[in-house]
């Protein structure tokens, strides 16, 4: 059984998501689903806005 190597899109989306999580712009608990959605090209502008808004709201709650 051979494992297929990750595609360039998967590699890039993993890199991007990890950096955005580190910056507090995406939620770590949604990491895998975000990587899949970005890697497949399914992430729309409104999805980005929603994810960033939710991450920032969660970050503010943690900061208090």
N, C-alpha and C positions, 0 to 999 in steps of 0.2 A: 504494500500500500504506500503510495507516494503522496507526500504533502505538497501541495502547490505553493510556490512562494507567493508572498503578498504582492499585489499589483502596485504600480507606482502611485495610484490614487489612494490605496489603502495606507501605504507608507506615509504619504504626505498628509493625509487626514489625521493619522495618528499623531504625527509631529505637531500639527496645528492645534489639535484638541488638547494635547498635553500642555503646550505653551499657554493656551487660553485658560485652562484650569489653573495653572500656576499663577496667572495674572488676576485670577478671581473673576474672570468674565464668563466662565461656563461652570456648571455644577459637576463635581467629580462623580457623583452617583449616577450621572447620565452618560459617562464617558463612552462606554461601548456602543450604545445606541447612536450617539452623536457621530462617532467614527464611522459607523456603518452608513448613516444617512448622508454624511458629507462625502464619503468615499464613493457612494453610488450616484452622487449628483442630485440627491433629492432634497437638499437643504435650500429653502427659499429665503428671501429677504425677511419676510415676517417671522419665519422660524428662528432666524438669527436674533432678531430683536426680542422675541419672546424669551429665548434662552438666556440672553444677556440680562434682560430685566429680572428674570427669576433668580439668576445667580447673584446679581447685585442686591436684591431684596434679601436673599438668604445670608449674604455676607454682612449686611447691615444688622440683621438680627443677631448674628454671632458676635459682632463687635460690641453690642450693648452690654 
